[in-house]
Amino acid sequence: MPRLRLNISMSLDGYVAGPNQSLENPLGEGGEALHEWVVVTRSFRRIHGSEDESGETGADDDVMAESFANLGSSIMGRNMFGGGPGPWAAEPWKGWWGDDPPFHHPVFVLTNHAREPLEMQGGTTFHFVTEGIEAALERARQAAGDGDVGLGGGAEAARQYLRAGLVDDMQIHVAPVLLGGGARLFEDVGDVRSRYEPLGLVSSPAVAHYRYRRVT
């Protein structure tokens, strides 16, 4: 069965987004600093359509490549897709990801408001799921084929899956950033310490990558 793999960046004080998130500032105040380690990697630039060989290689690039390897589908919360809360506008938001999103596979968006699937360039189709996290996971697993299912966030989507004990693997990228507020990952998710075992740590001056697997 496809595994559900959480992959998310977090600050040193435990936040995956800064305070005061908005349409203009989707990651909150200071939140962009959480991802400075990844945007400079060669793998990140490749999946975002770069055809040259620019970008940094090394440990962080290897981790980035691994996090996207063998994914057949993804799940995200509405905040990660974008468009703000409430019903969709007359001309619905098409996401933060541009015309050719980096996923290149089906993506299932958790939302309370139905809309038709959104087919984008490069093989990405966003499907909007109103029936809850388990329904989204079932559909994502069916779509994944021989691959796994990626879970990126935002915080509330990740917490729901952690709370339900449905996350199989976690890769937490801890950046040396202090946000002082915002959205926490490990808040009201139960005793994750007894449910997950550490698999390893890879680090660089920019970020520490922690890997965990659910205890079976």
Contacts in CASP RR format, 6 or more apart in sequence:
PFRMAT RR
TARGET T0000
AUTHOR 0000-0000-0000
METHOD contacts of the structure
MODEL  1
MPRLRLNISMSLDGYVAGPNQSLENPLGEGGEALHEWVVVTRSFRRIHGS
EDESGETGADDDVMAESFANLGSSIMGRNMFGGGPGPWAAEPWKGWWGDD
PPFHHPVFVLTNHAREPLEMQGGTTFHFVTEGIEAALERARQAAGDGDVG
LGGGAEAARQYLRAGLVDDMQIHVAPVLLGGGARLFEDVGDVRSRYEPLG
LVSSPAVAHYRYRRVT
1 141 0 8 1.000
2 72 0 8 1.000
2 73 0 8 1.000
2 140 0 8 1.000
2 141 0 8 1.000
2 144 0 8 1.000
2 145 0 8 1.000
2 147 0 8 1.000
2 148 0 8 1.000
2 149 0 8 1.000
3 148 0 8 1.000
3 149 0 8 1.000
3 168 0 8 1.000
3 169 0 8 1.000
4 75 0 8 1.000
4 137 0 8 1.000
4 148 0 8 1.000
4 149 0 8 1.000
4 150 0 8 1.000
4 151 0 8 1.000
4 161 0 8 1.000
4 166 0 8 1.000
4 167 0 8 1.000
4 168 0 8 1.000
4 169 0 8 1.000
5 67 0 8 1.000
5 71 0 8 1.000
5 148 0 8 1.000
5 149 0 8 1.000
5 150 0 8 1.000
5 151 0 8 1.000
5 167 0 8 1.000
5 168 0 8 1.000
5 169 0 8 1.000
5 170 0 8 1.000
5 171 0 8 1.000
6 150 0 8 1.000
6 151 0 8 1.000
6 152 0 8 1.000
6 153 0 8 1.000
6 158 0 8 1.000
6 161 0 8 1.000
6 162 0 8 1.000
6 167 0 8 1.000
6 169 0 8 1.000
6 170 0 8 1.000
6 171 0 8 1.000
6 172 0 8 1.000
7 67 0 8 1.000
7 150 0 8 1.000
7 151 0 8 1.000
7 152 0 8 1.000
7 170 0 8 1.000
7 171 0 8 1.000
7 173 0 8 1.000
8 16 0 8 1.000
8 152 0 8 1.000
8 153 0 8 1.000
8 154 0 8 1.000
8 158 0 8 1.000
8 171 0 8 1.000
8 172 0 8 1.000
8 173 0 8 1.000
8 185 0 8 1.000
9 16 0 8 1.000
9 34 0 8 1.000
9 35 0 8 1.000
9 37 0 8 1.000
9 38 0 8 1.000
9 172 0 8 1.000
9 173 0 8 1.000
9 174 0 8 1.000
9 175 0 8 1.000
9 207 0 8 1.000
10 16 0 8 1.000
10 34 0 8 1.000
10 172 0 8 1.000
10 173 0 8 1.000
10 174 0 8 1.000
10 175 0 8 1.000
10 185 0 8 1.000
11 18 0 8 1.000
11 31 0 8 1.000
11 33 0 8 1.000
11 34 0 8 1.000
11 174 0 8 1.000
11 175 0 8 1.000
11 177 0 8 1.000
11 178 0 8 1.000
11 179 0 8 1.000
11 180 0 8 1.000
12 174 0 8 1.000
12 175 0 8 1.000
12 176 0 8 1.000
12 177 0 8 1.000
12 178 0 8 1.000
13 178 0 8 1.000
13 179 0 8 1.000
13 180 0 8 1.000
13 181 0 8 1.000
14 179 0 8 1.000
14 184 0 8 1.000
14 185 0 8 1.000
14 186 0 8 1.000
15 179 0 8 1.000
15 180 0 8 1.000
15 181 0 8 1.000
15 182 0 8 1.000
15 183 0 8 1.000
15 184 0 8 1.000
15 185 0 8 1.000
16 34 0 8 1.000
16 153 0 8 1.000
16 154 0 8 1.000
16 155 0 8 1.000
16 158 0 8 1.000
16 183 0 8 1.000
16 184 0 8 1.000
16 185 0 8 1.000
17 27 0 8 1.000
17 28 0 8 1.000
17 31 0 8 1.000
17 34 0 8 1.000
17 154 0 8 1.000
17 155 0 8 1.000
17 182 0 8 1.000
17 183 0 8 1.000
18 27 0 8 1.000
18 28 0 8 1.000
18 29 0 8 1.000
18 30 0 8 1.000
18 31 0 8 1.000
18 179 0 8 1.000
18 180 0 8 1.000
18 181 0 8 1.000
18 182 0 8 1.000
18 183 0 8 1.000
19 28 0 8 1.000
19 29 0 8 1.000
19 179 0 8 1.000
19 180 0 8 1.000
19 181 0 8 1.000
19 182 0 8 1.000
20 28 0 8 1.000
20 29 0 8 1.000
21 27 0 8 1.000
21 28 0 8 1.000
21 79 0 8 1.000
21 182 0 8 1.000
21 183 0 8 1.000
22 28 0 8 1.000
23 82 0 8 1.000
23 83 0 8 1.000
23 84 0 8 1.000
26 79 0 8 1.000
26 82 0 8 1.000
26 96 0 8 1.000
27 34 0 8 1.000
27 35 0 8 1.000
28 182 0 8 1.000
29 179 0 8 1.000
30 177 0 8 1.000
30 179 0 8 1.000
31 177 0 8 1.000
31 179 0 8 1.000
33 175 0 8 1.000
33 177 0 8 1.000
33 179 0 8 1.000
34 173 0 8 1.000
34 175 0 8 1.000
34 177 0 8 1.000
34 179 0 8 1.000
35 175 0 8 1.000
36 175 0 8 1.000
36 206 0 8 1.000
37 60 0 8 1.000
37 173 0 8 1.000
37 175 0 8 1.000
37 204 0 8 1.000
37 206 0 8 1.000
37 207 0 8 1.000
38 44 0 8 1.000
38 60 0 8 1.000
38 64 0 8 1.000
38 173 0 8 1.000
40 55 0 8 1.000
40 56 0 8 1.000
41 55 0 8 1.000
41 56 0 8 1.000
41 57 0 8 1.000
41 60 0 8 1.000
41 61 0 8 1.000
41 64 0 8 1.000
42 53 0 8 1.000
42 54 0 8 1.000
42 55 0 8 1.000
42 56 0 8 1.000
42 57 0 8 1.000
42 61 0 8 1.000
43 61 0 8 1.000
43 64 0 8 1.000
43 65 0 8 1.000
43 68 0 8 1.000
44 64 0 8 1.000
45 54 0 8 1.000
45 55 0 8 1.000
47 68 0 8 1.000
47 102 0 8 1.000
47 104 0 8 1.000
48 102 0 8 1.000
49 100 0 8 1.000
49 102 0 8 1.000
55 61 0 8 1.000
58 204 0 8 1.000
59 202 0 8 1.000
59 203 0 8 1.000
59 204 0 8 1.000
59 209 0 8 1.000
60 204 0 8 1.000
60 206 0 8 1.000
60 207 0 8 1.000
60 209 0 8 1.000
62 202 0 8 1.000
63 171 0 8 1.000
63 173 0 8 1.000
63 202 0 8 1.000
63 209 0 8 1.000
66 171 0 8 1.000
67 171 0 8 1.000
70 147 0 8 1.000
70 148 0 8 1.000
71 103 0 8 1.000
71 105 0 8 1.000
71 144 0 8 1.000
71 147 0 8 1.000
71 148 0 8 1.000
71 149 0 8 1.000
71 150 0 8 1.000
72 105 0 8 1.000
72 106 0 8 1.000
72 143 0 8 1.000
72 144 0 8 1.000
72 145 0 8 1.000
72 146 0 8 1.000
72 147 0 8 1.000
72 148 0 8 1.000
72 149 0 8 1.000
73 105 0 8 1.000
73 106 0 8 1.000
73 107 0 8 1.000
73 108 0 8 1.000
73 140 0 8 1.000
73 141 0 8 1.000
73 143 0 8 1.000
73 144 0 8 1.000
73 147 0 8 1.000
73 149 0 8 1.000
73 150 0 8 1.000
74 103 0 8 1.000
74 105 0 8 1.000
74 106 0 8 1.000
74 107 0 8 1.000
74 108 0 8 1.000
74 140 0 8 1.000
74 149 0 8 1.000
74 150 0 8 1.000
74 151 0 8 1.000
74 152 0 8 1.000
75 107 0 8 1.000
75 108 0 8 1.000
75 109 0 8 1.000
75 110 0 8 1.000
75 133 0 8 1.000
75 136 0 8 1.000
75 137 0 8 1.000
75 140 0 8 1.000
75 149 0 8 1.000
75 150 0 8 1.000
75 151 0 8 1.000
75 152 0 8 1.000
75 157 0 8 1.000
75 161 0 8 1.000
76 107 0 8 1.000
76 108 0 8 1.000
76 109 0 8 1.000
76 110 0 8 1.000
76 151 0 8 1.000
76 152 0 8 1.000
76 153 0 8 1.000
76 154 0 8 1.000
76 157 0 8 1.000
77 109 0 8 1.000
77 110 0 8 1.000
77 111 0 8 1.000
77 153 0 8 1.000
77 154 0 8 1.000
77 156 0 8 1.000
77 157 0 8 1.000
78 84 0 8 1.000
78 85 0 8 1.000
78 109 0 8 1.000
78 110 0 8 1.000
78 111 0 8 1.000
78 112 0 8 1.000
79 153 0 8 1.000
79 154 0 8 1.000
79 156 0 8 1.000
79 157 0 8 1.000
80 96 0 8 1.000
80 152 0 8 1.000
80 153 0 8 1.000
80 154 0 8 1.000
80 157 0 8 1.000
81 93 0 8 1.000
81 95 0 8 1.000
81 96 0 8 1.000
81 107 0 8 1.000
81 109 0 8 1.000
81 111 0 8 1.000
81 126 0 8 1.000
82 93 0 8 1.000
82 95 0 8 1.000
82 96 0 8 1.000
83 89 0 8 1.000
83 93 0 8 1.000
83 95 0 8 1.000
84 93 0 8 1.000
86 112 0 8 1.000
86 113 0 8 1.000
87 113 0 8 1.000
88 113 0 8 1.000
88 115 0 8 1.000
92 115 0 8 1.000
92 118 0 8 1.000
94 118 0 8 1.000
94 120 0 8 1.000
95 126 0 8 1.000
97 103 0 8 1.000
97 120 0 8 1.000
97 124 0 8 1.000
98 120 0 8 1.000
99 120 0 8 1.000
99 121 0 8 1.000
100 120 0 8 1.000
100 121 0 8 1.000
100 122 0 8 1.000
100 124 0 8 1.000
101 107 0 8 1.000
101 120 0 8 1.000
101 121 0 8 1.000
101 122 0 8 1.000
101 124 0 8 1.000
102 124 0 8 1.000
103 123 0 8 1.000
103 124 0 8 1.000
104 122 0 8 1.000
104 123 0 8 1.000
104 124 0 8 1.000
105 123 0 8 1.000
105 124 0 8 1.000
105 143 0 8 1.000
105 144 0 8 1.000
106 124 0 8 1.000
106 125 0 8 1.000
106 127 0 8 1.000
106 140 0 8 1.000
106 143 0 8 1.000
107 124 0 8 1.000
107 125 0 8 1.000
107 126 0 8 1.000
107 127 0 8 1.000
108 126 0 8 1.000
108 127 0 8 1.000
108 129 0 8 1.000
108 136 0 8 1.000
108 139 0 8 1.000
108 140 0 8 1.000
108 143 0 8 1.000
109 126 0 8 1.000
109 127 0 8 1.000
109 128 0 8 1.000
109 129 0 8 1.000
110 129 0 8 1.000
110 132 0 8 1.000
110 133 0 8 1.000
110 136 0 8 1.000
110 157 0 8 1.000
110 160 0 8 1.000
111 128 0 8 1.000
111 129 0 8 1.000
111 130 0 8 1.000
112 130 0 8 1.000
113 128 0 8 1.000
113 130 0 8 1.000
114 128 0 8 1.000
114 130 0 8 1.000
115 128 0 8 1.000
116 128 0 8 1.000
117 125 0 8 1.000
117 126 0 8 1.000
117 127 0 8 1.000
117 128 0 8 1.000
118 125 0 8 1.000
118 126 0 8 1.000
118 128 0 8 1.000
119 125 0 8 1.000
120 126 0 8 1.000
127 139 0 8 1.000
129 135 0 8 1.000
129 136 0 8 1.000
129 139 0 8 1.000
133 157 0 8 1.000
133 160 0 8 1.000
133 161 0 8 1.000
133 164 0 8 1.000
133 166 0 8 1.000
134 164 0 8 1.000
134 166 0 8 1.000
137 149 0 8 1.000
137 161 0 8 1.000
137 166 0 8 1.000
140 149 0 8 1.000
140 150 0 8 1.000
141 149 0 8 1.000
151 157 0 8 1.000
151 158 0 8 1.000
151 161 0 8 1.000
151 167 0 8 1.000
152 158 0 8 1.000
154 183 0 8 1.000
155 183 0 8 1.000
155 184 0 8 1.000
155 185 0 8 1.000
156 183 0 8 1.000
158 167 0 8 1.000
158 185 0 8 1.000
159 185 0 8 1.000
159 187 0 8 1.000
159 188 0 8 1.000
159 189 0 8 1.000
161 167 0 8 1.000
162 185 0 8 1.000
162 186 0 8 1.000
162 189 0 8 1.000
162 190 0 8 1.000
162 192 0 8 1.000
163 188 0 8 1.000
163 189 0 8 1.000
163 190 0 8 1.000
165 195 0 8 1.000
165 214 0 8 1.000
167 214 0 8 1.000
168 213 0 8 1.000
168 214 0 8 1.000
169 211 0 8 1.000
169 212 0 8 1.000
169 213 0 8 1.000
169 214 0 8 1.000
170 196 0 8 1.000
170 210 0 8 1.000
170 211 0 8 1.000
170 212 0 8 1.000
170 213 0 8 1.000
171 209 0 8 1.000
171 210 0 8 1.000
171 211 0 8 1.000
171 212 0 8 1.000
172 185 0 8 1.000
172 209 0 8 1.000
172 210 0 8 1.000
172 211 0 8 1.000
172 212 0 8 1.000
173 207 0 8 1.000
173 208 0 8 1.000
173 209 0 8 1.000
173 210 0 8 1.000
174 207 0 8 1.000
174 208 0 8 1.000
174 209 0 8 1.000
174 210 0 8 1.000
175 206 0 8 1.000
175 207 0 8 1.000
176 206 0 8 1.000
176 207 0 8 1.000
186 192 0 8 1.000
194 215 0 8 1.000
195 214 0 8 1.000
195 215 0 8 1.000
196 212 0 8 1.000
196 213 0 8 1.000
196 214 0 8 1.000
196 215 0 8 1.000
197 212 0 8 1.000
197 213 0 8 1.000
197 215 0 8 1.000
198 210 0 8 1.000
198 211 0 8 1.000
198 212 0 8 1.000
199 211 0 8 1.000
199 212 0 8 1.000
199 213 0 8 1.000
200 210 0 8 1.000
200 211 0 8 1.000
201 208 0 8 1.000
201 209 0 8 1.000
201 210 0 8 1.000
201 211 0 8 1.000
202 208 0 8 1.000
202 209 0 8 1.000
203 209 0 8 1.000
END
